[in-house]
Amino acid sequence: MSRRNYGQFCGLAHALDVVGERWSLLIVRELGTGPKRYNQLADALGGIGTSLLASRMRQLEADGVVARKLLLDQPSSAVGYELTDAGRELARAMVPLAVWGARHQMADADCATEAFRAEWALNFLIVDSEAPVSDVDAVYEFHIDDSTAHLRVRNGRMTARGGAAPDGAEATIRTTREVVSAIVGQRTTVAEAIADGRIEADGDPDEVSRLATIVDGRIRSRLFS
């Protein structure tokens, strides 16, 4: 599959040869929370167009970033896509870039017109497979504006999915996307936002405290160390 490239002997240039096209990194973001069918990707990436999405998926598959997968846990078995090992490494590398955007480029973001999904806010928590979470077995539900997602912590790992937790949650968080951006951008913490009322937290108080510790701790130690 031919394409333009930078023609530079540089790791960044070669990385951008693969994922520098419009939408490519957002496809990786979507698959960072788990395998998805083609129509789920199209729905999450409103505006991409089916032909362009198909082109991007072919290219990312050819470059070894994504792979096809039979999704047996869906309502009806279907072929979907998942990140390869290289793709998961790329997803981890994207986290500091996303945080940089939250810190420096979102002051004028228009919440009234820009699309948002709660699971996007959970990506930075789950993509680092080298940072297990031990001694936690819980489900946390997030209501961010009018979008809902849930985070499952089990066996030292985290998974995130859109929608409410099917079997209930130990703790539920309600807040706005502006507060989430401030937390990711390190302008406040979960603990501070709960204390001053910008986050409404329900459920087991110990689990609420544990969730705040997980989020705030990962931002401090992993993203800004």
Contacts in CASP RR format, 6 or more apart in sequence:
PFRMAT RR
TARGET T0000
AUTHOR 0000-0000-0000
METHOD contacts of the structure
MODEL  1
MSRRNYGQFCGLAHALDVVGERWSLLIVRELGTGPKRYNQLADALGGIGT
SLLASRMRQLEADGVVARKLLLDQPSSAVGYELTDAGRELARAMVPLAVW
GARHQMADADCATEAFRAEWALNFLIVDSEAPVSDVDAVYEFHIDDSTAH
LRVRNGRMTARGGAAPDGAEATIRTTREVVSAIVGQRTTVAEAIADGRIE
ADGDPDEVSRLATIVDGRIRSRLFS
1 58 0 8 1.000
1 59 0 8 1.000
1 62 0 8 1.000
3 17 0 8 1.000
3 59 0 8 1.000
5 13 0 8 1.000
5 14 0 8 1.000
5 17 0 8 1.000
6 13 0 8 1.000
6 14 0 8 1.000
6 16 0 8 1.000
6 17 0 8 1.000
7 13 0 8 1.000
7 17 0 8 1.000
8 14 0 8 1.000
18 24 0 8 1.000
18 59 0 8 1.000
18 60 0 8 1.000
18 63 0 8 1.000
18 65 0 8 1.000
19 25 0 8 1.000
19 28 0 8 1.000
19 60 0 8 1.000
19 65 0 8 1.000
19 90 0 8 1.000
21 56 0 8 1.000
21 59 0 8 1.000
23 45 0 8 1.000
23 48 0 8 1.000
23 52 0 8 1.000
23 53 0 8 1.000
23 56 0 8 1.000
24 56 0 8 1.000
24 59 0 8 1.000
24 60 0 8 1.000
25 94 0 8 1.000
26 45 0 8 1.000
27 41 0 8 1.000
27 45 0 8 1.000
27 53 0 8 1.000
27 56 0 8 1.000
27 57 0 8 1.000
27 60 0 8 1.000
27 66 0 8 1.000
28 60 0 8 1.000
28 65 0 8 1.000
28 66 0 8 1.000
28 83 0 8 1.000
28 87 0 8 1.000
28 90 0 8 1.000
28 91 0 8 1.000
28 94 0 8 1.000
29 91 0 8 1.000
29 94 0 8 1.000
29 98 0 8 1.000
29 120 0 8 1.000
29 123 0 8 1.000
30 36 0 8 1.000
30 40 0 8 1.000
30 41 0 8 1.000
30 44 0 8 1.000
30 45 0 8 1.000
31 41 0 8 1.000
31 66 0 8 1.000
31 81 0 8 1.000
31 82 0 8 1.000
31 83 0 8 1.000
31 87 0 8 1.000
31 91 0 8 1.000
32 83 0 8 1.000
32 88 0 8 1.000
32 91 0 8 1.000
32 123 0 8 1.000
32 126 0 8 1.000
32 127 0 8 1.000
33 119 0 8 1.000
33 122 0 8 1.000
33 123 0 8 1.000
33 126 0 8 1.000
33 159 0 8 1.000
33 160 0 8 1.000
33 161 0 8 1.000
33 162 0 8 1.000
34 82 0 8 1.000
34 83 0 8 1.000
34 159 0 8 1.000
35 69 0 8 1.000
35 71 0 8 1.000
35 80 0 8 1.000
35 81 0 8 1.000
35 82 0 8 1.000
36 44 0 8 1.000
36 80 0 8 1.000
36 81 0 8 1.000
37 71 0 8 1.000
37 74 0 8 1.000
37 78 0 8 1.000
37 79 0 8 1.000
37 80 0 8 1.000
37 81 0 8 1.000
38 53 0 8 1.000
38 54 0 8 1.000
38 57 0 8 1.000
38 80 0 8 1.000
38 81 0 8 1.000
41 53 0 8 1.000
41 57 0 8 1.000
41 81 0 8 1.000
42 48 0 8 1.000
42 49 0 8 1.000
42 50 0 8 1.000
42 53 0 8 1.000
44 117 0 8 1.000
45 53 0 8 1.000
46 115 0 8 1.000
48 56 0 8 1.000
57 66 0 8 1.000
57 81 0 8 1.000
60 66 0 8 1.000
61 67 0 8 1.000
61 68 0 8 1.000
61 81 0 8 1.000
64 84 0 8 1.000
64 86 0 8 1.000
64 87 0 8 1.000
65 83 0 8 1.000
65 84 0 8 1.000
65 86 0 8 1.000
65 87 0 8 1.000
65 90 0 8 1.000
66 81 0 8 1.000
66 82 0 8 1.000
66 83 0 8 1.000
66 84 0 8 1.000
66 87 0 8 1.000
67 81 0 8 1.000
67 82 0 8 1.000
67 83 0 8 1.000
67 84 0 8 1.000
68 79 0 8 1.000
68 80 0 8 1.000
68 81 0 8 1.000
69 79 0 8 1.000
69 80 0 8 1.000
69 81 0 8 1.000
69 82 0 8 1.000
70 77 0 8 1.000
70 78 0 8 1.000
70 79 0 8 1.000
70 80 0 8 1.000
71 77 0 8 1.000
71 78 0 8 1.000
71 79 0 8 1.000
71 80 0 8 1.000
83 90 0 8 1.000
83 91 0 8 1.000
88 127 0 8 1.000
88 129 0 8 1.000
91 123 0 8 1.000
91 127 0 8 1.000
92 127 0 8 1.000
92 128 0 8 1.000
92 129 0 8 1.000
94 127 0 8 1.000
95 123 0 8 1.000
95 124 0 8 1.000
95 127 0 8 1.000
95 128 0 8 1.000
95 223 0 8 1.000
96 223 0 8 1.000
98 123 0 8 1.000
98 124 0 8 1.000
98 184 0 8 1.000
99 124 0 8 1.000
99 184 0 8 1.000
99 185 0 8 1.000
99 186 0 8 1.000
99 219 0 8 1.000
99 223 0 8 1.000
99 224 0 8 1.000
102 181 0 8 1.000
102 184 0 8 1.000
102 185 0 8 1.000
103 184 0 8 1.000
103 185 0 8 1.000
103 186 0 8 1.000
103 187 0 8 1.000
106 181 0 8 1.000
109 181 0 8 1.000
111 145 0 8 1.000
111 176 0 8 1.000
111 177 0 8 1.000
111 178 0 8 1.000
116 144 0 8 1.000
116 145 0 8 1.000
116 147 0 8 1.000
116 177 0 8 1.000
117 147 0 8 1.000
117 149 0 8 1.000
117 162 0 8 1.000
118 142 0 8 1.000
118 143 0 8 1.000
118 144 0 8 1.000
118 147 0 8 1.000
118 148 0 8 1.000
118 149 0 8 1.000
118 162 0 8 1.000
118 163 0 8 1.000
119 149 0 8 1.000
119 160 0 8 1.000
119 161 0 8 1.000
119 162 0 8 1.000
119 163 0 8 1.000
121 142 0 8 1.000
121 144 0 8 1.000
121 149 0 8 1.000
121 177 0 8 1.000
121 180 0 8 1.000
121 184 0 8 1.000
122 142 0 8 1.000
122 149 0 8 1.000
122 151 0 8 1.000
122 160 0 8 1.000
123 160 0 8 1.000
124 184 0 8 1.000
124 218 0 8 1.000
124 219 0 8 1.000
124 223 0 8 1.000
125 151 0 8 1.000
125 158 0 8 1.000
125 160 0 8 1.000
125 214 0 8 1.000
125 215 0 8 1.000
125 218 0 8 1.000
126 151 0 8 1.000
126 157 0 8 1.000
126 158 0 8 1.000
126 159 0 8 1.000
126 160 0 8 1.000
128 218 0 8 1.000
128 222 0 8 1.000
129 157 0 8 1.000
131 218 0 8 1.000
131 222 0 8 1.000
132 156 0 8 1.000
132 157 0 8 1.000
133 153 0 8 1.000
133 156 0 8 1.000
133 157 0 8 1.000
133 158 0 8 1.000
133 214 0 8 1.000
134 156 0 8 1.000
136 153 0 8 1.000
136 154 0 8 1.000
136 156 0 8 1.000
136 210 0 8 1.000
136 214 0 8 1.000
137 153 0 8 1.000
137 154 0 8 1.000
137 155 0 8 1.000
138 152 0 8 1.000
138 153 0 8 1.000
138 169 0 8 1.000
138 170 0 8 1.000
138 171 0 8 1.000
138 207 0 8 1.000
138 210 0 8 1.000
138 211 0 8 1.000
139 150 0 8 1.000
139 151 0 8 1.000
139 152 0 8 1.000
139 153 0 8 1.000
139 165 0 8 1.000
139 167 0 8 1.000
139 168 0 8 1.000
139 169 0 8 1.000
139 170 0 8 1.000
140 150 0 8 1.000
140 151 0 8 1.000
140 153 0 8 1.000
140 169 0 8 1.000
140 170 0 8 1.000
140 171 0 8 1.000
140 172 0 8 1.000
140 173 0 8 1.000
140 207 0 8 1.000
140 211 0 8 1.000
141 148 0 8 1.000
141 149 0 8 1.000
141 150 0 8 1.000
141 151 0 8 1.000
141 164 0 8 1.000
141 165 0 8 1.000
141 168 0 8 1.000
141 169 0 8 1.000
141 171 0 8 1.000
141 172 0 8 1.000
141 173 0 8 1.000
142 148 0 8 1.000
142 149 0 8 1.000
142 150 0 8 1.000
142 151 0 8 1.000
142 172 0 8 1.000
142 173 0 8 1.000
142 175 0 8 1.000
143 172 0 8 1.000
143 173 0 8 1.000
143 174 0 8 1.000
143 175 0 8 1.000
144 173 0 8 1.000
144 174 0 8 1.000
144 175 0 8 1.000
144 176 0 8 1.000
144 177 0 8 1.000
144 180 0 8 1.000
145 176 0 8 1.000
145 177 0 8 1.000
148 162 0 8 1.000
148 163 0 8 1.000
148 164 0 8 1.000
149 160 0 8 1.000
149 161 0 8 1.000
149 162 0 8 1.000
149 163 0 8 1.000
150 160 0 8 1.000
150 161 0 8 1.000
150 162 0 8 1.000
150 163 0 8 1.000
150 164 0 8 1.000
150 165 0 8 1.000
150 169 0 8 1.000
151 158 0 8 1.000
151 159 0 8 1.000
151 160 0 8 1.000
152 158 0 8 1.000
152 159 0 8 1.000
152 160 0 8 1.000
152 161 0 8 1.000
152 165 0 8 1.000
153 214 0 8 1.000
169 203 0 8 1.000
170 203 0 8 1.000
170 204 0 8 1.000
170 207 0 8 1.000
171 201 0 8 1.000
171 202 0 8 1.000
171 203 0 8 1.000
171 204 0 8 1.000
171 207 0 8 1.000
171 208 0 8 1.000
171 211 0 8 1.000
172 201 0 8 1.000
172 202 0 8 1.000
172 203 0 8 1.000
173 199 0 8 1.000
173 200 0 8 1.000
173 201 0 8 1.000
173 211 0 8 1.000
174 199 0 8 1.000
174 200 0 8 1.000
174 201 0 8 1.000
174 202 0 8 1.000
175 193 0 8 1.000
175 198 0 8 1.000
175 199 0 8 1.000
175 200 0 8 1.000
176 198 0 8 1.000
179 188 0 8 1.000
179 193 0 8 1.000
179 198 0 8 1.000
179 199 0 8 1.000
182 188 0 8 1.000
182 193 0 8 1.000
183 189 0 8 1.000
183 190 0 8 1.000
183 193 0 8 1.000
183 215 0 8 1.000
183 219 0 8 1.000
184 219 0 8 1.000
185 219 0 8 1.000
186 219 0 8 1.000
186 223 0 8 1.000
186 224 0 8 1.000
188 198 0 8 1.000
189 212 0 8 1.000
189 216 0 8 1.000
189 219 0 8 1.000
190 199 0 8 1.000
190 211 0 8 1.000
190 212 0 8 1.000
190 215 0 8 1.000
190 216 0 8 1.000
191 212 0 8 1.000
191 216 0 8 1.000
193 199 0 8 1.000
194 201 0 8 1.000
194 208 0 8 1.000
194 212 0 8 1.000
201 208 0 8 1.000
202 208 0 8 1.000
END
